[in-house]
Amino acid sequence: MNNLVLGKYIPLDSFLHRCDPRAKLIAMFILLVAIFIPAGWLAYLILAIFLCIALLSAKLKPNFIIKSFKPMIWMMLFLLVVNILSVKEGDLWLSIGSFTIYSKAVTNTLYIVVRLLLMIILTTLLTATTKPLDMTLGLEYLMKPLQKLKVPTHEIAMMISIALRFIPTILEETMRIMNAQKSRGVDFEEGSIKEKITAILSLIVPLFTVAFQRADDLADAMEARAYVPGAERTRYKKLKFASRDYILITLCILLLAGIIVLWKLDINVNLPI
């Protein structure tokens, strides 16, 4: 639970921290498009280098990013098993009776894993360098065109930012409840399936109770501050683009254009497998 860092804001003074949240959101969307372009390993290497430079500019510690990878290990292993069982293309690597492993299954898994890791780094960079309130303002501004279709853009942006903000809080509550249950003799790691289900239920029920209580407290606090959904609101903080924001967006657009060129020219680096 402590390994999940998505949603945690790290108050530092860096280039990315000073950037406008709208610029960071636009840059993230551009890079997400670049990640999903099937331009090969060379493109992923360029993206990885770019994101590593961004991490250095944000002054984030490597351990902070590495922690965000740990919850994905089981998903990666699951993807490997699914691909091994379903993909029967490429060179035959291993054959034991009816069980076979083909090279295409491994390479497909690597592609998915690399994309997941790049997306995790990208989203972690965004949440670690952007305050939840700034995230709300940025999302609401970018979704303004949807207001013409009567879409409640402010409420949607508010819900997204609150959800990101409360991820660390819910995790802390989960650890607190787990420690309390362990002190009462509940074992979350060993025992039969029935005992494990009972242990999980002893965790889920109080966790939902705490989550609903926090949601109720948050609603009361917002009402006490005269928050009315859909009402016209004024802003104490005004977002304004600076030269660094244009530089960030321009770099991401150039990177996307380069990856598209690699894709169209079919320039790739093959792995030695």
N, C-alpha and C positions, 0 to 999 in steps of 0.2 A: 504493500500500500504506500509506503514511503517513497517508492521509486517513481511514482507518477508525478511529473512536474508540470504537465500541461495545465495552464490556467494560473500559474504562479508568476506574479510580477516581481522582477528584481530591480529595485531602485538604484540605478547606476547613472553615471554621466557619460554617454557615448554618442557616437554619430547616429545610431539607430534609435536610441532613446529620445533624441532631439527631433527626429523626423516626425512629420505630420502623420497621424494615424491613417488618414485617407491614402497617403502615399504608400504606407506600409501594406495596407490592404490591397491596393492596386498591384503593388509589386508581388504580393503573395499569389494573387490570381494569375498573373503573368507567368510566374515560376511554376505554378501547378500545371498550367497548360504545357510548359516546356517539359515537365517531368513525364507527362503522358504521351509525348511525341515519341514514337518508336524509332529513335535515331541511333540506337546502339550504345555500346559501352563507352565509346569516346565521349558521347554527349553526357552520359551520366558522370563520367570523370570530371568533365568541365563544370557540371552543376555542383558536384561535391566540392571542388576547389573553390567555387564562388561562394558556397554556403559556409565553408570553413573560414574564408576571409571575412564573411559577414559575422560569424561567431567571434572572431578576434576583434572586429570593430565594435561589437556589442559588449566586450569585456566579460563574456560569460565563461565560467570555468568548464573545462572538458567533462568533469564529473557530473555537472548539472545536465549535460546533454546525454551522457552515457546512461544515467538513471532513467531517462525517458525511453531507452531501447529495451530495458529489461522486461516490462510487461508484454512486449511483443514477441518474446522468444517462443512461447507456446504456440502462438498463431503461425509463426514461421515454420515450426516443426509440423504443424497440422497441414500447412500448404504443401510442404515437401512430401508428406505421406499421400495426400490427395493426388498430386501430380505423378508420383511414382506409380500409383494404382491406375491412373486414367490415361496417361500419355505413353504411347508405345511407338515413338518415332525417334530417329537418330541412330547412333551406334549402340549396340548392346554392350552394357558394361558388366552386368551380373545376371546370372541365370541359375536359380536354385529351384528345380522342379517347375511349378507354374509361376513362381515369383521371379519377375524380371525387372531390371532397372535400365532405362535408356538415357542416353546423354541429353536428349531434348527435355526430359522431365526435370533434370537438375538445372539446366540453363533457364527453363521457364520459371522455376522457383527462385533462382537468383535474380531474374528480372523483377519479379514481384517484390522480393525482399528489399532490393535496392530502392525501388520506388517508394516502398513503405518507409524506409529509413530516411530518405530525402524529404518526404512529406512530414515526418515527425520532427526533423530538424527545423523545417520551415515554419510549422505551426508553433513549435516551442519558441523560436526566435520572435515570432509575432507577439505571443502572450507574455513572454518574459521582458519585452521592451516596451509594452504598451499598457497603460493604466486601463482598468475596466471602464471608467467613465469616458476616457478618450476613445476607447474602442466603440462604445455606444454612439458617440457623436460621429465618428467616422463612418460606421455602418449606416446610420440614419441619413447622413449626407449622400452617400453613394446610392442609397435606395430611394432618393427623392423622386426620380421619374415615376416610380410605382405609385406615388400618391395620386396621380391622375387617374389611376385605375381603382381608387378607393382602398388601396392596400395600407393597413396601419403600420407604416414603416418604423415609426418611433417605438411602438410597442414590441415589434419583432426585434429591433436592435436592443431594446432593454432586456428582453428575455434571453437573448444570446449572451449578452455581457454578464447578466446575473448568473446564468448557468456556468460560464467559464470562471466567474469569481468564486462560486461556491464549490467547485470541484475540490480544491485543497481542504476546505472546511469540512465537507462530507467525509473525506478520507481521514482527517484528524478525528472526527467523531467515530468513524469505524474502528480505528485503532484503539480509541479510548474504551469503546464498548467491548472489543475483543479482550483487552487487558482485564476489564472488570469481570467478564465471563470466565476467563482463565483463572482468575483468583477464586472463583466459585467452583472450580473443578471441571469446567468444560474444556474438552480436548478437540481442537480444530484440525489436528494433523493425523491422529491415529484413531483406530476403532473401526467397527463395521460400517457398512453403507448407511444403515438405519441410524447409527449414532452420529455419523457425519451430517446426515440430513437434519437431525435434531439440533446439532450444534449450529448449523447454518441458520436454522429458523430462530434460534436464540439470539442470533446476530441481526437478522433481517428485520424482525418485528420492532425491536427498540430503535433500529436505525431509521426505519420509516417514520416512527413516532417522532423522533428528534427532527427529521427533515421537515415534516409537516408543521411542527412547532416553530421551527426557524422561518418557514415560509409565512406562517401566520404572524410572527413578530415583525418580519420584513414588511408585510402588507400594512400592519398597524403603523409602523414607522413612516411609511410612504404617505398614508392617509393623514397622519399628524403633521406632515410637511406640506399638506394641501396638494398632493399629487393627484391629478385627475386624468385618466387615459383619454387621449384625443383632444385635450384642451390645448389652446395656443400657448406656447411656452417661450420665455426669453432665456438667453444664454449669458451667463457670466463670463464664460471662456469662449472666445471666438477662434476658430481654426483658420490658419492662414498658411498658404504654401510659401516655402522659402527655397533658396537655390539648392540646398541639399536634397529637398524632396524631388525636384526635377532631375537632379543627378541620379538619385536612386531609381526612379522610374525609367530614365533613359538607359541606364546600365542593364536593367532587367529586359527592356525591349531589345537591346542589342544582343543580349544573351539568347533570347528567344529566337531572334532572326538568325543567329549563328547556328542554333540547333536545327532550325528548319532547313537551312542550307545543307547541313550534314545529312539530314534525312533525305532531301531531294537528290543530292549527289551520291547517296548511298556510301558515304565515307564511314568506315567502321573499323573497330579493333576487335578481332576475334580472341576469345579466351582460349588458353591452351588446354581445353578439355574436350 
